């Protein structure tokens, strides 16, 4: 099957799952859930919906359990929107990407603080360079460049 068709179907599944979770589900276990992406099998029989869940470890497990129990409800909403021969069986999977990026940012921030460089200082240093190469004072041209006249004689 063509990949662009699979991508379109995956996007529809992501949209329907996100709308259903956000606006139509009444399960108190399911809160702080963000649908990040969806993947569809080539035969359209199965779909994985990746979700990011905020909260403690216990709340995350409860929310994922609640989502698994509500998969049929989400599939019924999907059946109204997706007109294909087969309706994919939805499985919710916790997306670890956002948690990993937060953890990496925390580690980098701690490393900067340990080295005595604040995150703001390193950002300002990057802005101060403005594309200039090191070792070239302001107002001087790099070797091999022809100077441009500033005023006409």
C-alpha positions in Angstrom: 0.0 0.0 0.0 1.2 3.5 -0.7 2.9 5.3 2.2 1.1 8.6 1.7 -2.3 6.8 2.1 -1.0 5.2 5.3 0.1 8.6 6.5 -3.3 10.1 5.8 -5.1 7.3 7.6 -2.7 7.6 10.6 -3.3 11.3 10.8 -7.1 10.7 10.8 -6.7 8.2 13.6 -4.5 10.6 15.6 -7.1 13.4 15.2 -10.1 11.2 16.1 -8.3 9.8 19.1 -7.2 13.2 20.3 -10.7 14.7 19.9 -12.4 11.8 21.6 -10.0 11.7 24.5 -10.2 15.5 25.0 -13.9 16.2 24.5 -15.9 13.0 24.7 -14.4 10.6 27.3 -15.8 10.8 30.8 -13.4 8.4 32.5 -11.8 10.1 35.5 -8.7 8.0 35.1 -7.9 9.5 31.8 -6.5 13.0 32.4 -3.3 14.8 31.4 -3.2 12.8 28.1 -1.8 14.1 24.9 -1.9 12.2 21.6 1.5 12.6 20.0 1.3 10.3 16.9 -0.3 7.2 15.3 1.2 4.4 13.3 -0.9 2.1 11.1 0.1 -1.4 9.9 0.4 -1.8 6.1 -2.7 -4.1 6.1 -4.8 -1.5 8.0 -5.6 -4.2 10.6 -3.8 -2.6 13.6 -3.0 0.9 14.7 -0.8 2.2 17.6 -1.7 5.5 19.1 1.2 7.0 21.0 0.2 9.1 24.0 2.1 11.3 26.5 0.7 11.2 30.0 1.6 13.8 32.6 1.5 13.0 36.3 3.0 10.6 38.7 3.9 7.0 37.7 0.8 5.7 39.3 -1.4 8.3 37.5 0.3 7.4 34.2 -0.4 3.7 34.7 -4.0 4.4 35.6 -4.5 6.6 32.6 -3.0 4.1 30.2 -5.2 1.4 31.7 -8.2 3.6 31.2 -7.3 4.3 27.6 -6.9 0.6 26.9 -10.4 0.0 28.3 -11.8 2.9 26.2 -10.2 1.7 22.9 -13.5 0.3 21.7 -15.2 3.7 22.3 -12.4 5.4 20.3 -12.8 2.8 17.5 -16.5 3.5 17.3 -15.8 7.2 16.8 -13.2 6.3 14.2 -15.7 4.1 12.4 -17.9 7.1 11.8 -15.1 9.1 10.2 -13.0 6.4 8.4 -14.6 4.6 5.6 -12.4 1.7 4.8 -13.0 -2.0 4.4 -11.1 -2.8 7.7 -11.3 -0.7 10.8 -7.9 -0.8 12.6 -7.8 -2.3 16.1 -6.4 0.5 18.3 -3.7 0.0 20.9 -2.5 2.8 23.1 1.2 3.0 23.7 3.0 5.4 26.1 5.3 7.7 24.1 8.6 8.1 26.0 10.0 10.8 23.7 8.8 13.8 25.6 9.9 12.4 29.0 13.4 11.7 27.5 13.7 15.3 26.1 12.8 16.7 29.5 15.3 14.5 31.2 18.1 15.4 28.7 17.3 19.1 29.2 17.6 18.7 33.0 20.9 16.9 32.7 22.3 19.6 30.4 21.1 22.3 32.8 22.8 20.6 35.7 26.0 20.2 33.7 26.0 23.8 32.8 25.5 24.8 36.4 28.3 22.5 37.5 30.7 24.1 35.1 29.7 27.6 36.4 27.9 28.6 33.1 24.3 29.5 33.4 22.0 28.5 30.6 21.2 32.2 29.9 25.0 33.0 29.6 25.6 30.3 27.0 22.6 31.5 25.0 23.9 35.0 25.1 27.4 33.8 24.0 25.8 32.2 21.0 23.9 35.4 20.1 27.0 37.6 20.5 28.9 35.7 17.8 26.2 36.4 15.2 27.9 34.2 12.6 31.3 35.8 13.1 34.2 33.4 13.2 36.4 33.4 16.2 39.7 35.3 16.0 38.3 38.0 13.7 37.8 41.3 15.4 34.8 43.3 14.4 35.3 45.5 11.3 38.0 43.4 9.7 37.4 41.2 6.7 38.3 37.6 6.6 41.3 36.6 4.6 40.5 36.2 0.9 37.6 38.6 1.0 37.7 41.9 -0.9 36.8 44.9 1.2 33.6 46.7 0.1 33.8 50.5 -0.1 31.7 52.4 2.4 31.4 55.6 0.4 31.8 56.6 -3.2 34.8 59.0 -4.0 
